[in-house]
């Protein structure tokens, strides 16, 4: 059995919550700031570019408590995307996206992304019918 390279995967999950005291932009910018040692302005530029690509730049100043479930998900998604990993795993989106029709919402977001990343959705068995057959 081949070992999973954890550095090849980025996750969007309820288990990886946002920092409540930070804005959406700051939550995303933390990744390049601390993991790649970019400057604050460059980290913020990268985070802003991702929010703009996802068409959610308007949420950049919102904190976790001020966000809708969909806005929180987009922030978590951008935070995972900024890692620039080849696989993006979305873990139980139905539990996170209770305010939108989430299979369609995720599909819309995926169409806006230009990165060469494989998106995988792991959801509850009873939600399998919501996704197109592969």
LOVO-852406 format. One record per residue (C-alpha): residue in one letter; x, y, z. Coordinates in nm, 4 decimals, decimal comma. Example, Ala and Ser with C-alpha at 12.3 -4.5 7.8 and 13.67 -1.06 7.14 Angstrom:
% residues 2
+---------+----------+----------+----------+
: residuo :        X :        Y :        Z :
+---------+----------+----------+----------+
:       A :   1,2300 :  -0,4500 :   0,7800 :
:       S :   1,3670 :  -0,1060 :   0,7140 :
+---------+----------+----------+----------+
This chain:
% residues 134
+---------+----------+----------+----------+
: residuo :        X :        Y :        Z :
+---------+----------+----------+----------+
:       X :   0,0000 :   0,0000 :   0,0000 :
:       X :   0,1320 :   0,3425 :  -0,0958 :
:       X :   0,1562 :   0,6054 :   0,1786 :
:       X :  -0,0414 :   0,9253 :   0,1314 :
:       X :   0,1792 :   1,2299 :   0,0912 :
:       X :   0,0146 :   1,4780 :   0,3283 :
:       X :   0,2001 :   1,7609 :   0,1598 :
:       X :   0,0177 :   1,6847 :  -0,1639 :
:       X :  -0,3273 :   1,7464 :  -0,0127 :
:       X :  -0,5078 :   2,0580 :   0,1063 :
:       X :  -0,8312 :   2,0171 :   0,3050 :
:       X :  -1,1488 :   2,2142 :   0,3551 :
:       X :  -1,3139 :   2,0779 :   0,6658 :
:       X :  -1,5089 :   2,1711 :   0,9762 :
:       X :  -1,2098 :   2,0297 :   1,1628 :
:       X :  -0,9995 :   2,3208 :   1,0315 :
:       X :  -1,1912 :   2,6279 :   1,1508 :
:       X :  -1,1035 :   2,9882 :   1,0812 :
:       X :  -0,9288 :   3,2063 :   1,3363 :
:       X :  -1,2272 :   3,3920 :   1,4820 :
:       X :  -1,0343 :   3,7105 :   1,5591 :
:       X :  -0,9057 :   3,7515 :   1,2015 :
:       X :  -1,0695 :   3,8741 :   0,8839 :
:       X :  -1,1206 :   3,6463 :   0,5854 :
:       X :  -0,8201 :   3,8059 :   0,4164 :
:       X :  -0,5993 :   3,7571 :   0,7217 :
:       X :  -0,7083 :   3,3941 :   0,7649 :
:       X :  -0,5967 :   3,3217 :   0,4098 :
:       X :  -0,2808 :   3,5368 :   0,4250 :
:       X :  -0,1536 :   3,3475 :   0,7298 :
:       X :  -0,0544 :   3,0559 :   0,5072 :
:       X :   0,2017 :   3,2272 :   0,2819 :
:       X :   0,3118 :   3,4494 :   0,5714 :
:       X :   0,4100 :   3,1649 :   0,8045 :
:       X :   0,4625 :   2,8670 :   0,5778 :
:       X :   0,6438 :   3,0344 :   0,2913 :
:       X :   0,7839 :   3,3367 :   0,4776 :
:       X :   0,6389 :   3,5939 :   0,2388 :
:       X :   0,6027 :   3,9498 :   0,3612 :
:       X :   0,2719 :   4,0730 :   0,5032 :
:       X :   0,1841 :   4,2820 :   0,1966 :
:       X :   0,2702 :   3,9972 :  -0,0438 :
:       X :   0,0702 :   3,7459 :   0,1617 :
:       X :  -0,2283 :   3,9830 :   0,1616 :
:       X :  -0,1915 :   4,0348 :  -0,2154 :
:       X :  -0,2021 :   3,6590 :  -0,2754 :
:       X :  -0,5034 :   3,6182 :  -0,0463 :
:       X :  -0,6873 :   3,9071 :  -0,2138 :
:       X :  -0,6142 :   3,7599 :  -0,5587 :
:       X :  -0,7724 :   3,4284 :  -0,4547 :
:       X :  -1,0825 :   3,5966 :  -0,3136 :
:       X :  -1,1112 :   3,7980 :  -0,6338 :
:       X :  -1,0728 :   3,4851 :  -0,8477 :
:       X :  -1,3515 :   3,3186 :  -0,6481 :
:       X :  -1,5626 :   3,6368 :  -0,6906 :
:       X :  -1,5818 :   3,6916 :  -0,3131 :
:       X :  -1,3510 :   3,9892 :  -0,2651 :
:       X :  -1,6303 :   4,1691 :  -0,0788 :
:       X :  -1,5817 :   3,9401 :   0,2235 :
:       X :  -1,2140 :   4,0252 :   0,2766 :
:       X :  -1,2801 :   4,2321 :   0,5928 :
:       X :  -1,5421 :   4,0037 :   0,7486 :
:       X :  -1,4612 :   3,8028 :   1,0585 :
:       X :  -1,5901 :   3,4513 :   1,1148 :
:       X :  -1,8876 :   3,5636 :   1,3252 :
:       X :  -1,9987 :   3,8066 :   1,0510 :
:       X :  -1,9882 :   3,5508 :   0,7671 :
:       X :  -2,2611 :   3,3341 :   0,6243 :
:       X :  -2,1867 :   2,9634 :   0,5961 :
:       X :  -2,1083 :   3,0060 :   0,2246 :
:       X :  -1,8703 :   3,2968 :   0,2923 :
:       X :  -1,6964 :   3,0957 :   0,5650 :
:       X :  -1,6593 :   2,8031 :   0,3235 :
:       X :  -1,5094 :   3,0279 :   0,0546 :
:       X :  -1,2581 :   3,1591 :   0,3073 :
:       X :  -1,1655 :   2,8036 :   0,4077 :
:       X :  -1,1444 :   2,7065 :   0,0407 :
:       X :  -0,9149 :   2,9991 :  -0,0418 :
:       X :  -0,7007 :   2,9130 :   0,2601 :
:       X :  -0,6630 :   2,5582 :   0,1264 :
:       X :  -0,6042 :   2,6756 :  -0,2309 :
:       X :  -0,3242 :   2,9109 :  -0,1318 :
:       X :  -0,1238 :   2,6038 :  -0,0315 :
:       X :  -0,1046 :   2,5221 :  -0,4053 :
:       X :  -0,1294 :   2,1480 :  -0,3542 :
:       X :  -0,2214 :   1,9062 :  -0,6362 :
:       X :  -0,5256 :   1,7670 :  -0,4476 :
:       X :  -0,7981 :   1,9587 :  -0,2696 :
:       X :  -1,0190 :   1,7514 :  -0,0409 :
:       X :  -1,3540 :   1,8932 :   0,0663 :
:       X :  -1,4739 :   1,7010 :   0,3695 :
:       X :  -1,8519 :   1,6808 :   0,4231 :
:       X :  -1,9556 :   2,0033 :   0,2510 :
:       X :  -2,3192 :   1,9480 :   0,3473 :
:       X :  -2,2282 :   2,0061 :   0,7096 :
:       X :  -2,0586 :   2,3371 :   0,6212 :
:       X :  -2,2823 :   2,4695 :   0,3426 :
:       X :  -2,6285 :   2,4625 :   0,4929 :
:       X :  -2,7282 :   2,7981 :   0,3404 :
:       X :  -2,6775 :   2,7191 :  -0,0309 :
:       X :  -2,7369 :   2,4358 :  -0,2776 :
:       X :  -2,3867 :   2,3142 :  -0,2204 :
:       X :  -2,3104 :   2,0777 :  -0,5092 :
:       X :  -2,3938 :   2,3593 :  -0,7521 :
:       X :  -2,2150 :   2,6179 :  -0,5363 :
:       X :  -1,8959 :   2,4103 :  -0,5264 :
:       X :  -1,9170 :   2,3520 :  -0,9026 :
:       X :  -1,9441 :   2,7291 :  -0,9613 :
:       X :  -1,6395 :   2,7925 :  -0,7443 :
:       X :  -1,4411 :   2,5188 :  -0,9193 :
:       X :  -1,5136 :   2,6789 :  -1,2579 :
:       X :  -1,3564 :   3,0053 :  -1,1385 :
:       X :  -1,0295 :   2,8414 :  -1,0379 :
:       X :  -0,7396 :   2,8397 :  -1,2798 :
:       X :  -0,4997 :   2,6265 :  -1,0716 :
:       X :  -0,4317 :   2,2732 :  -1,1857 :
:       X :  -0,5743 :   2,1030 :  -0,8771 :
:       X :  -0,7914 :   1,7938 :  -0,8481 :
:       X :  -1,0934 :   1,8554 :  -0,6259 :
:       X :  -1,2301 :   1,5591 :  -0,4325 :
:       X :  -1,5459 :   1,5664 :  -0,2241 :
:       X :  -1,5968 :   1,3288 :   0,0641 :
:       X :  -1,9533 :   1,3485 :   0,1868 :
:       X :  -2,2043 :   1,1390 :   0,3732 :
:       X :  -2,3169 :   0,8254 :   0,1891 :
:       X :  -2,6775 :   0,9467 :   0,1753 :
:       X :  -2,5660 :   1,2569 :  -0,0197 :
:       X :  -2,4035 :   1,0552 :  -0,3000 :
:       X :  -2,6994 :   1,1160 :  -0,5332 :
:       X :  -2,6291 :   1,4927 :  -0,5199 :
:       X :  -2,3097 :   1,4568 :  -0,7191 :
:       X :  -2,2725 :   1,3663 :  -1,0861 :
:       X :  -2,1599 :   1,0117 :  -1,1540 :
:       X :  -1,7949 :   0,9785 :  -1,2471 :
+---------+----------+----------+----------+
